[in-house]
Amino acid sequence: MGKVILVTGASSGIGLACATALQAKGHTVYGSTRDLSRIKSVSFKPIELDVTSDASVNAAIDKIIKEQGKIDVLVNNAGNGVTGPAYAMPVDFAKKQFEVNFFGVIRVSSAVLPKMIEAKSGLIINVSSLAGLFGLPYQAMYSASKYAIEGYSQSLRMELKSTGVKVVLINPGDFKTDFTQNREKVPFPIKNEKLEKEYNTAVASMEKDESVGQSPDVIAKKLCDIVNSSNPAHRYLIGALGQTIAVPLKRILPGGIFEKLMNDHYGIK
């Protein structure tokens, strides 16, 4: 039987792939965007929703409930990226990162969960990142926002234990999407040639990894399996083995060695 599903950030990339795949599986899918003109010729139902606005979120959730009577699954996918040096990060940039990636997740989840709790059924899928399990140089705010999702999701899962509502984390690696072009870069703020060179090298490395990443259809396929599972796992690592292997390596390697491996990858000496 098809479920009513809301996927945030569905205008492109992972969200678009997931909303399209879930609709094809027979679910009733609403895919959200801040600007409806960005979603054209799709199989799912586009809906306007700005995760940074309480009014926008509540209006969108009310509309779905009015039309369908429920929301069975929420996929918190909307997100953005801010790249810059942690040692001189303007607080405004950090706030902008968290407003979408973290507070947006809280805002939408809090609007959806009361009805799920009342129905004693539901599924929250939070799209985190491998960067939520280990820090990345020059992506400190992105990593921090995803780390925050990790803690929030675990606490939420424990609180909802008796309600029938499940909470799942997805941790993707690098995938080929519009995320690369849409990333906001903080201008290098201090006079230090060595650090500035490393900043530029690290950014070039992350963009290269993303440019050769897998299609987001890989994530969409896994998401369909999760939605159809009666007992989904708490977490799913999704990506190339060369990236997902970093998670167990962080557990077994001394911290200094792990950080050296990460720095070497991003060209930091």
C-alpha positions, -999 to +999 in steps of 0.1 A: +000+000+000+014+034-010+025+059+017+022+097+019+057+110+018+073+145+021+108+150+006+123+184+014+148+200-010+134+181-041+142+206-068+174+189-077+201+164-068+194+138-041+159+152-033+147+151-069+160+116-074+144+103-042+110+120-047+109+107-083+119+071-073+094+070-044+066+082-067+074+055-092+071+029-065+034+039-060+037+063-031+020+097-029+050+120-028+052+157-021+086+173-031+093+206-016+112+237-028+115+273-018+106+283-054+080+263-073+094+275-106+125+253-099+104+221-102+090+214-136+077+183-154+080+159-124+059+129-115+055+139-078+035+167-063+056+199-060+049+220-029+064+253-017+082+250+016+111+271+030+127+251+058+139+284+074+104+297+079+079+285+105+050+300+086+061+283+053+067+249+070+033+250+088+014+260+057+029+232+037+023+205+063-013+217+068-019+215+031-006+179+028-026+169+059-057+185+044-053+167+011-041+133+023-051+132+060-016+121+071+021+121+064+036+086+068+072+094+059+093+126+062+126+128+043+146+157+057+169+163+027+170+201+022+205+213+028+233+236+016+271+239+020+294+266+033+331+262+027+357+283+046+384+283+072+372+273+107+399+295+122+383+327+108+347+318+101+322+347+102+294+338+125+268+349+100+280+322+076+279+296+104+243+307+113+233+304+076+247+269+074+228+258+106+196+275+097+190+252+068+209+220+076+200+217+113+172+241+124+154+233+091+153+196+101+140+205+136+114+228+122+099+204+097+102+174+120+084+192+148+056+202+125+051+166+113+057+145+144+026+153+165+003+136+139+027+107+136+027+102+173-011+104+174-013+077+146+014+056+164+031+052+131+056+071+110+092+073+097+116+102+098+146+099+075+173+125+081+199+129+054+231+135+072+265+129+056+297+110+061+309+145+071+286+141+101+308+113+114+342+129+109+353+165+104+365+177+070+390+205+066+375+237+053+340+223+057+338+227+094+304+244+095+290+217+071+304+190+093+292+206+125+257+210+112+256+173+102+271+163+135+242+182+151+218+161+130+234+130+144+229+139+180+194+152+174+184+120+155+197+097+182+179+116+210+147+117+189+149+080+183+152+073+220+123+096+229+100+080+203+108+044+213+072+037+225+053+056+198+057+035+167+076+063+150+110+053+136+140+075+130+167+067+104+199+084+094+214+083+059+251+092+055+260+098+019+295+104+006+302+125-025+276+123-052+274+142-085+247+169-079+242+207-081+255+209-045+290+216-059+279+247-079+256+259-051+282+257-023+289+291-007+326+299-004+339+323+023+366+345+009+399+337+024+401+362+053+437+365+065+472+371+050+489+338+050+501+323+017+506+288+030+471+285+045+454+302+016+471+278-008+459+248+013+424+263+014+423+265-024+438+230-028+413+215-004+383+231-021+396+219-055+399+184-041+364+182-027+350+196-060+369+169-079+355+142-056+320+154-062+324+157-100+332+120-103+307+109-077+279+084-083+245+094-095+220+103-067+198+075-081+219+052-059+206+069-028+171+070-042+171+032-046+183+027-011+157+051+002+129+031-015+142+000+003+142+018+037+107+031+032+094-004+024+113-020+053+093-029+084+124-027+106+149-003+091+184+001+105+193+032+125+219+042+099+229+036+063+263+046+049+259+052+011+288+059-012+320+046-027+340+022-006+370+045-006+349+070+013+326+049+035+356+030+048+367+061+066+340+055+092+355+022+105+390+036+100+382+064+124+372+039+150+403+018+148+431+042+139+449+066+164+434+101+159+466+116+146+470+090+119+434+093+108+437+131+106+469+128+086+452+105+061+424+131+057+448+160+054+468+141+028+437+136+007+429+173+008+464+184+001+471+198+036+507+193+047 
